[in-house]
């Protein structure tokens, strides 16, 4: 268990002026990219990772967390004003936010989204801080056999929950594991699949794969949909009534149970790998509508609908770090990118992180709480500005993003070889997305591949190749049974959906 002195030292590191500035910059950048449809915080995080190399670990990770948190707030702006969510998480927000904006109340809708987002985010952060250390202690009791079984279970859940096809999900995971095997064998340190390119001796560079798959491929996809046109400006109505430009305390407090329900749903689903914030937002919205005395008012500008969606999708951000920090398993693409940042700075997320880097972990917790308050402050000041941001031409946004991708990867990989890898995976990502294969599963499998392979090698050494020894571990046997049950369940669900 981490002692009190380490916890206090970590929080003191977080609340320094130097760290505060990076969190502030991350939140501002996140809100900006969230407000521009087509970019989003995930693309911004992928582009930003190479630029954090020269930073200390805490400011670098805190900056990325700030981008992720700010992006969820910014994503609500185009959802409310244009019925075009800046991020997938904000799709449920548009159901009531856009009708409210058409009534001449865009600032009321966006401010309700801001307050609900910060409330849900803070709730999940508190849960993360209180439960992650005990869970890490339990995780330390798990050996290589249990780790392998846990990863198999995580892959089975991810493959079924992300995308419409379990088969395509499994293929994406297998392809990610195959790409992760490029480089040296972790057991014998012999080169594999390098085809004479000794630049690949240490494996594929993380920034090249992440930015190519997540950023460049998405830009290619967006450009293919543009058809030579650019985004048009929007017209914001103003009724002239001051009450239509603010959320009163009475209105906020009337949504307290809605936000609490959404925060709990987002926290629970966020702690499970692969479900994601979009599912949490729609589940919270549906439950709020079902429990309302006026369900017919939803979809027509009900503040409870905005509060339900935003509190749930923002609560997922903190909860996603629970499996990441305790088990080293990312629950989302954002968490996978944070894992890559940890690894770039020489750290391996997992239960040993609390024991070896307890001060850093609690510094990160402090930075997350600070980011919530900065999110609230920046959102209050910047909502009118973000409303203007959504009218920025895509031609300017995407050309700037491409420039940052090339510069960032060339800096991170010290040459053009990394840029070449990035372009290869950009094409691969575009093709996979076009045919419905999940990039999320591919990225997570790629990040987990080396650890998965190492755990398998350790398990085979411990059992002398006798797979029946797995049955002597109740935890591993239970996880493998759950994996089989989940695969059968998702296969049956997909068959029913296809028949329906």
C-alpha angles and dihedrals in degrees: 000000000000112000124235094250091058091048093051091046090052093051091047089054091051096052096054119120092242093056092041091059093053092048089049091050091048093051093047091048091046093052090047096051091041090055092053110076112232100030110064131168095284093061090044092051091049091051093043098052096081090051091059094063094097094049130089114260099255098051090044095052093039090053092053091047089051091053090051094048094044092049093062091055093046092048090066092062099072089035090060099037103036105016084241111116113223087212130020088246091068096056092098090047090061092061092076102009096065095049088050091052091051087056089061096261105109095136092050090052095046093045091051088051090050095049093045092047094052091045094053093042093052091049093054092045090055090051090049092051094049102043106031098075095052090045090051090055090053091047091056088065091061116097130203092278092055091045092054091049091047092052092048088052091049091050092050092052093045094048092052100042100043113067133359098274127061090197092056090046092054091047090051091051092047091049091050091052091048092053090047089058092064109111129029128354107250091217103044100015094229120146119255133188094352094124092208095309102124090188084077094056091104093041132258114322112254096223092053094051096042097046094042095050099038107028111024095039091050091050089051090050093049092047090051089057096046096077091200095304130116131216115278125227120256131230116226116205121220121199093193091236111125091211089063090061099053144044112234123217089249091056092047094047092048087063095051096108091044091053092045091052091048093047092051092048092047093047094049095045092041091057089058112078117247106008095101138191097285092063091045092052095051093043091052091046092050094048092047092050092047093051095044123107088219106041090157089068092065114100090029100080107294114166090212089064091055092045092050095051099042097044090052100045093046093048088062092067096068094035091054088067093060095079090034097057098034101040105012090241116129116224096199142011090265090054090046090055090050088051089054090052090052091050093047088056091050099259130123114211113226141089093308089061090075091050098043102029104024093140091054093048094053090043087057090050090052091049091052092054090046090050090057093057091044089050089055093046097044091044092052092051099036107042093096089050094047088053087063092044093066090067093060111125113255090224091067095041097049096043089053091047092051091051091051091048093054094044094045096049094044089053094046096047098035096234150023094286090080090049090054091052089049092054092047091053091044089061091043091050092049092050093046092049091047091056095043100256114146116250089190093063092043093054095045092047090049091053094045096041100092093046091045092052092046092050091050091052091049091048092051090050092050093048097036088236093303105135092189087074087076088074089064089066108073092194094052093044091050092049093049091049090050089050091054092046092050093050092050091046094051092045091054091046092051092048091051092048092050092048091047 
